[in-house]
């Protein structure tokens, strides 16, 4: 039976916390908890800085006590939430946190879990302000409602959630490990296959096995209400090495028709990101009209080069090494067309290319099947956590 509990604002169930200025004790040492100290994967304080008072940054102003809850008000939806452990009692945290210290009669872990509910996080998302650094105020947090069952009921709920979330965390760790193992299996096979090719075959340049290697338009065209999709590097999915056509802007048919043939990808071409997240190959495996920006390269293989083999070649560790070593730039690393064209690659007979590609396709398909399976498990675990939290704070647990 669903229980009905009184509700209060968080501000009504919290004690006042203290501010402190470490600069007033310049030689006294303290542990400083900045916003990056809290992991939004483990929800623990994973790293602190040991500072002297005279070294304190201007944000080091909030005194914390054991069992306080820290909630980062900067980018609140990232869920940097943690409970202060005993060893950090009376240390200092950043003003980028709201410090929640429950009153007597309120279980601190009950408050901690309430911050993960969809209702609370939904409010934080709607209340955050600012483009570069979206944030909420301490007042926004204090204004949120929390059910207040009797303390024994709070403790009962916390005990259930502690046990359930511990099990979920272990299941999630196993699923993530299995996901990593699946990806590592494919990468190991890829490395092995091409290591043999690099040792036993003649080395040539990528330009030697391509009819053309180019990049996209250096001057972004004007958007059009309809026409042909224009692909940016943001449309290239790193994990799946595919193009997401769902969120592209369109260019006019007239603009597309004026492009040179080598600026119009066709089936069998391999795209290759060259700026920022460089080194992601994408096989064009269907007849579909689109064009692309300068941060993406295009490699059009010669007739004696298998497109699928070329696609796998460009994700091999040997090519990744050459890209990493040759990329230039500071803010954004770039693989120049000169570097791309000059990549050393093995000159492999077409029949062997096809056989290699077929083997790698089989391994890749199995890897993708396993990745999909483990991703679904992770999504199911996240859904279970949300369901448990909803039940706990709606009186249905």
C-alpha positions, 0 to 999 in steps of 0.5 A: 500500500502506498504511504502518504508522508508530509513534505517539506522543502530541503531548506526546512530539513537542513541545518545552517553550514559554516563559511570559512576563510583559510587565508586568515590562517596562512600556515594552517593546512587543510584538504580542499575539495574542488568541483572536480574532486567528486566522481559522478561515476562512483559518487565519492570524493576521489581526490583532494588538494592539501593546501596551506591557508595562504594557497587557498583559491577564492572558492575555498570557503565552505567548511564541511563536516562528516556526513554532509552531502555535497551537491555541485551547483555548477552543471548540476545535471552531471550529478557530482554528488557525494557524502563527506567521509570521516577523514574529511571532517572540518575540511573545506570545499568549493563554493561550487557546492551546496552543502546539505547538513540534515537536521536531527531526525533526518537520515543523511543518506535519505537526503543523499538518495533524494538528490538522484530522483527524476523529480529533483534532477528534472527541477535542476535541469529546468532551473539551471541558467547560463550557457557556458557554465549552467548552474543553479543557486543554493536557493534553488536547491533549498526550495525543492520538496522532499518527503519526510517519513518518520526516521525509522522509515527513512532508515528502512528505505535507506537500508533497502536502497543501499543493498539494491544499489550495491548489487546494481553497482556490481552488476554494472561493473561486470557489464562495463568490463564485459563491454571493454573486453568485447571491444578489446577482442576486436582491437586485438584481432585487428592489430594481429591481422595488420601486423602480419601485413606490415611485416610481409608486404611491400609498404606504399603510401595511402595515396598510392592505393587511392584515386583521390584523397581530399577533404570537404568544403573549407567555406561552410555553405548557407543552410537551405530549407531543403536539398542535400545533407551537409555532414560535419564532424559532429555527425560522425559517431565515434563508437559505431563509426557511422554517420548520423543523418538525423541532425544535419543541415541541408544545402541547396541542390544548386550548391551540391551540383556545383561541387567537384566529383571528389567532394561528393561521397559515393558508395565504396569511399571511406571518410576519415575525420581529420580534426579534433576527434581525428582518426575515425573512419566511416565506410560509405556503404550506400548510394546516398547524396550528401556532402561534408565539411573540411574537418572530414577527409575522403579516401576513394580507393583504386579499383584494385583496393577493397573498400572494406579492407581500406576501412579496417586498415584506417582503424588499425593501430599502425595507422592510429600511431602514424596519425597520433605522431603526425597530427599538428595543432594545439587547441585542436589536433589536425591530420593534414591532407599531406600526412593522410596521403603519406600514411605508410600502408601495406600493398596487399593483393586484392584476394587477400584484402577480401579475405581479411575484410571478410574475417574482420567483418565477422569479428566486428559483427560479433563485437557489435552484437556483444556491445549492444547486449551489454549496452542494453544491460547497462540501460536496464540497470539505470532504469532499475535505479530510477524505478527504485528511487521513484518507489522509495520517495513516493511511498511505494517501497 
